[in-house]
Amino acid sequence: MAKRSYSLSPIATEATRLLGTRIAVARRERHWSLDELAERVGVSRVTMRKIERGDPTVGLGLAFETAAVLGVPLFDEDPARRRLEVARGADRLAVLPARVRKPTKVNDDF
């Protein structure tokens, strides 16, 4: 299977690099080696290096798990606030249609 080629927007690229930098800083502040963090997260050294570089090909879940292991905040640091945001999002989704369809053009010329 061939790899899918895509490009990220500048803001998405910046966000992946920012998260990777925060992860690298937190690891070094804890005096953990790259191998030690990779073992704690359950990934290879190569994957951990990609996470720290902000490589967008790494799974989002792995990057988030690495941040969680290190205590790097992803959104709001307050767990109650994060739960509230999730609940608000769920409430908004509940009133929106489950499926989005393109509007059909109606010919009302009689």
CYANA upper distance limits for C-alpha pairs under 8 A (distance plus 0.5 A):
  8 LEU  CA     12 ALA  CA      6.43
  8 LEU  CA     13 THR  CA      6.49
  9 SER  CA     13 THR  CA      6.73
 10 PRO  CA     14 GLU  CA      6.56
 11 ILE  CA     15 ALA  CA      6.60
 12 ALA  CA     16 THR  CA      6.82
 13 THR  CA     17 ARG  CA      6.83
 13 THR  CA     54 GLY  CA      8.42
 13 THR  CA     56 PRO  CA      7.97
 14 GLU  CA     18 LEU  CA      6.53
 15 ALA  CA     19 LEU  CA      6.69
 16 THR  CA     20 GLY  CA      6.66
 16 THR  CA     54 GLY  CA      5.07
 16 THR  CA     55 ASP  CA      7.32
 16 THR  CA     56 PRO  CA      6.89
 17 ARG  CA     21 THR  CA      6.56
 17 ARG  CA     52 GLU  CA      8.25
 17 ARG  CA     53 ARG  CA      6.72
 17 ARG  CA     54 GLY  CA      4.64
 17 ARG  CA     55 ASP  CA      7.89
 18 LEU  CA     22 ARG  CA      6.68
 18 LEU  CA     54 GLY  CA      7.67
 19 LEU  CA     23 ILE  CA      6.67
 19 LEU  CA     52 GLU  CA      8.17
 19 LEU  CA     54 GLY  CA      7.15
 20 GLY  CA     24 ALA  CA      6.68
 20 GLY  CA     51 ILE  CA      6.05
 20 GLY  CA     52 GLU  CA      4.47
 20 GLY  CA     53 ARG  CA      5.87
 20 GLY  CA     54 GLY  CA      5.01
 20 GLY  CA     63 ALA  CA      8.50
 21 THR  CA     25 VAL  CA      6.62
 21 THR  CA     52 GLU  CA      6.46
 21 THR  CA     53 ARG  CA      7.48
 21 THR  CA     54 GLY  CA      7.87
 22 ARG  CA     26 ALA  CA      6.64
 22 ARG  CA     72 VAL  CA      7.44
 23 ILE  CA     27 ARG  CA      6.64
 23 ILE  CA     52 GLU  CA      6.62
 23 ILE  CA     66 THR  CA      7.82
 23 ILE  CA     67 ALA  CA      6.52
 23 ILE  CA     70 LEU  CA      7.67
 23 ILE  CA     72 VAL  CA      7.22
 24 ALA  CA     28 ARG  CA      6.73
 24 ALA  CA     52 GLU  CA      5.96
 25 VAL  CA     29 GLU  CA      6.56
 26 ALA  CA     30 ARG  CA      6.83
 26 ALA  CA     70 LEU  CA      6.79
 26 ALA  CA     71 GLY  CA      8.43
 26 ALA  CA     72 VAL  CA      7.59
 27 ARG  CA     31 HIS  CA      6.84
 27 ARG  CA     32 TRP  CA      5.99
 27 ARG  CA     33 SER  CA      7.91
 27 ARG  CA     34 LEU  CA      8.31
 27 ARG  CA     37 LEU  CA      7.84
 27 ARG  CA     70 LEU  CA      7.29
 28 ARG  CA     32 TRP  CA      6.45
 28 ARG  CA     33 SER  CA      7.99
 32 TRP  CA     36 GLU  CA      6.46
 32 TRP  CA     37 LEU  CA      6.95
 33 SER  CA     37 LEU  CA      6.92
 34 LEU  CA     38 ALA  CA      6.60
 34 LEU  CA     45 ARG  CA      6.99
 34 LEU  CA     48 MET  CA      7.44
 34 LEU  CA     49 ARG  CA      7.90
 35 ASP  CA     39 GLU  CA      6.61
 35 ASP  CA     44 SER  CA      8.29
 35 ASP  CA     45 ARG  CA      6.14
 36 GLU  CA     40 ARG  CA      6.80
 37 LEU  CA     41 VAL  CA      6.69
 37 LEU  CA     48 MET  CA      8.15
 38 ALA  CA     42 GLY  CA      6.31
 38 ALA  CA     43 VAL  CA      5.59
 38 ALA  CA     44 SER  CA      6.24
 38 ALA  CA     45 ARG  CA      6.12
 38 ALA  CA     47 THR  CA      8.33
 38 ALA  CA     48 MET  CA      6.17
 39 GLU  CA     43 VAL  CA      6.74
 39 GLU  CA     44 SER  CA      7.83
 40 ARG  CA     69 VAL  CA      8.24
 41 VAL  CA     62 LEU  CA      8.42
 41 VAL  CA     65 GLU  CA      7.52
 41 VAL  CA     66 THR  CA      6.60
 41 VAL  CA     69 VAL  CA      7.69
 43 VAL  CA     47 THR  CA      6.76
 43 VAL  CA     48 MET  CA      7.26
 44 SER  CA     48 MET  CA      6.82
 45 ARG  CA     49 ARG  CA      6.63
 46 VAL  CA     50 LYS  CA      6.83
 47 THR  CA     51 ILE  CA      6.76
 47 THR  CA     58 VAL  CA      7.78
 48 MET  CA     52 GLU  CA      6.80
 49 ARG  CA     53 ARG  CA      6.75
 50 LYS  CA     54 GLY  CA      6.67
 50 LYS  CA     55 ASP  CA      5.62
 50 LYS  CA     58 VAL  CA      7.46
 51 ILE  CA     55 ASP  CA      6.40
 51 ILE  CA     58 VAL  CA      7.08
 51 ILE  CA     63 ALA  CA      6.58
 58 VAL  CA     62 LEU  CA      7.57
 58 VAL  CA     63 ALA  CA      7.65
 59 GLY  CA     63 ALA  CA      7.06
 60 LEU  CA     64 PHE  CA      6.64
 61 GLY  CA     65 GLU  CA      6.47
 62 LEU  CA     66 THR  CA      6.59
 63 ALA  CA     67 ALA  CA      6.80
 64 PHE  CA     68 ALA  CA      6.66
 64 PHE  CA     74 LEU  CA      8.02
 65 GLU  CA     69 VAL  CA      6.65
 66 THR  CA     70 LEU  CA      6.88
 67 ALA  CA     71 GLY  CA      6.41
 67 ALA  CA     72 VAL  CA      5.25
 67 ALA  CA     73 PRO  CA      7.53
 67 ALA  CA     74 LEU  CA      7.86
 68 ALA  CA     72 VAL  CA      6.49
 68 ALA  CA     73 PRO  CA      7.89
 73 PRO  CA     77 GLU  CA      6.18
 75 PHE  CA     82 ARG  CA      7.84
 76 ASP  CA     81 ARG  CA      7.12
 76 ASP  CA     82 ARG  CA      6.56
 77 GLU  CA     81 ARG  CA      8.37
 77 GLU  CA     82 ARG  CA      8.22
 78 ASP  CA     82 ARG  CA      6.95
 79 PRO  CA     83 ARG  CA      6.73
 80 ALA  CA     84 LEU  CA      6.68
 81 ARG  CA     85 GLU  CA      6.73
 82 ARG  CA     86 VAL  CA      6.77
 83 ARG  CA     87 ALA  CA      6.67
 84 LEU  CA     88 ARG  CA      6.61
 85 GLU  CA     89 GLY  CA      6.65
 86 VAL  CA     90 ALA  CA      6.69
 87 ALA  CA     91 ASP  CA      6.63
 88 ARG  CA     92 ARG  CA      6.76
 89 GLY  CA     93 LEU  CA      6.68
 90 ALA  CA     94 ALA  CA      6.64
 91 ASP  CA     95 VAL  CA      7.42
 92 ARG  CA     96 LEU  CA      7.10
 93 LEU  CA     97 PRO  CA      8.18
 93 LEU  CA     98 ALA  CA      8.32
